[in-house]
Amino acid sequence: MKDKKNAEPAPNCSLPDVPIRQLPDDISPHREHLIREIEKKWVNGTKLRYYYFRDGEHSTDDVESQIEKVEAAFDIWREVNIGIEFEEIGSIEEAEVRIGFRQGDGAWSYVGRDILEYPGQYERTMNFGWDLTQDPRGDGVDTPVHEIGHTLGFPHEHQNPLAGIEWNEQEVTDYFTGPPNFWPIAKIHHNVLDKYMTENIEGSDWDPNSIMHYEFHAALIDGPDPYDEQGITPEGGLSRVDKNRAKTFYPAQAGGDLTVLEPFKSQRLSLGPAEQRNFAVEPDATRDYTIQTFGYSDTVMILFEDQDGDLKYVKGDDDSGTDQNAQITHRLYAGRRYVLRVRLYLNWGSADTAVMLW
Ligand SMILES: [Zn+2]
């Protein structure tokens, strides 16, 4: 029997509205674009631990069949072989990613590091608000692949200004205020009409086949040719560009030894935009240490403690858009091992950037 539900257009993901981080007015557009492109991404090597709401108001009766679809989506991301790991855990307190199935509440995820900033510790960071087993896109798996893409820090591809899509705003508004989405105007702007600031780091300007792109029928688009005639129908699944982008920000972690960051010995970073270096810190005395970057640069720096190979977040700093350097001061313990990850947004000075511990 052909389900009537399948004949209707499928609903779309809608992102939670969070404030845009304020940056000084006087920074260059290039610098601002790089900051916007990178600011929500995790440092590479992060393990994202996720928790499912299996009962209660954030869950649904047939939760296991929904979880099956989400697990298939995590497996698709694992197969890309990026430097981010995903691990299901049973403890909500330890989970960065908290996945609910509250019906009628739409499909959404906070974007990248916003997960740590905005939802409370027991709140959902991701939701699936319709029956994934009835979602025709990728047999119910494309929607969770898309939401995990947001969790990794990737925004909506149709809001990429390089797409050059000219919307028929009236048609877009009529479409998304109607079934099955029923969105208010602000949500339509936030998820469709607004354009992002972006910097083309990995070398592909726009990907209409991205998993992060909605499907649009032709009436919603005034141009360019041929989309005003054909509409845009992504192929489904992760595109080649999706995988390249994921690997640009999260290249597979090469095993092997990290450079040890020794007290008072500065280490040059020699990084390009979005690149990252990793160091080991092995204190021989227990005391307060400071770790700081040097040079005219925007960096994000995260310190983890290595607990038998499991890296636990200790402290982080992000100096992007400021005149400051990233700096962490924290008590480190003799005999323990720490890992420091430093990702560059942009070095705008003529000299190299460096990091030092003292
Ligand atoms: Zn989305």
Boltz pocket constraint, residues with backbone or C-beta under 6 A from the ligand:
constraints:
  - pocket:
      binder: B
      contacts: [[A, 13], [A, 14], [A, 15], [A, 107], [A, 146], [A, 150], [A, 156], [A, 212]]
      max_distance: 6.0
